[in-house]
Amino acid sequence: MKIKLGLRGNSDAINHVIIKMDDLTLVTGDNIFLIGEENRIKMGENIIKLLDALSVDNEIEIGDNVKSMIERELNMEKGTLNKYENCNK
């Protein structure tokens, strides 16, 4: 299964991370623009855990622009999401 990561919002304010799997779409419950730094870090850690579990049997697709915006907004180290680029292709 191909899993895609996306964002909801605009270049000034990212509101949600979207995870799309076939006909199922998951959207983060908290508005990233409104939550504090501690909650952004926690959300980033949880997304990494989810992607680690999903990447075992699935292909993960994250666009370069989306990848850099997610890393920036969730206070991830630059390049954190690169490990999912060629998973199960």
N, C-alpha and C positions, 0 to 999 in steps of 0.2 A: 504494500500500500504506500502511496506517496502522501507525505505529510508536508504541508506548507505553513510557514510562519508569516504573519502579516501584522500590520498596525492599523489602528483606528485613531484618527486625529489629523493633525496637519503638521507642517514643519515647525510651527511655534509651540505646539502643545500636543504631545502624544498622550492619548487617553487610555487605550487598551492594547494588549497584545492578543492577536487572533491566531488560533491553531486550527487549521482546516484539514480534515481527514475524510476523503470521499464525500459523503453527504452529511457529515457531522462537522459542525463548527463550534469551537470552544472559544470563549472570550473571557479574559480576566475580569473578575468581579469588581476590583477596585480601580478607580480612575487614577492612572499613574500620575497625571498632572496634579492631583490633589493630595495624594498620600505623601508622607514624609520620607526622608532619606532611608531611615531604618527599614521601613516597609518596602521600599523599592529594592533594597539589597536582598531582603527575604524573598520577594517575588522573583528576583533574578535567580537566586539559589534554587527555588522550587521549579522554575522553568527548566533549568539545567538538569535537575533530577528527572523531570518528566521526559525531556529529550533523550537523556541517557537510556531510559527504559524503552522508549519508543524506537530508538535507532537500532536496536538489536535486530529486529525483523523488518524494518521499514526504511524507506528512503526519505530523508529530510531535505526539504528545499527552502533555503532562506536567501532572498536577494541581497546583493552587496549593500545597497542603501538601507534596506530594512535591518540587516545584521548590525551595521554601525550605529543605527538609531536605537535599537534595542540595547546594545552594549552601553551606549552613552546614558540612556534614560534609566537603566536599571543598575547603574554603577558597576558594570562588569569590566574586567580587564579587557583591553582591546585585543581582539583575536580569539576570545573565549568560544565564540560560536563557529569558528573555522573548522573545528574537529567534526562537524556534521556535514561538511560540504560533499564528501564522496562516500558517505555511509550507504552501503547496500545498493550501489548503482549497478 
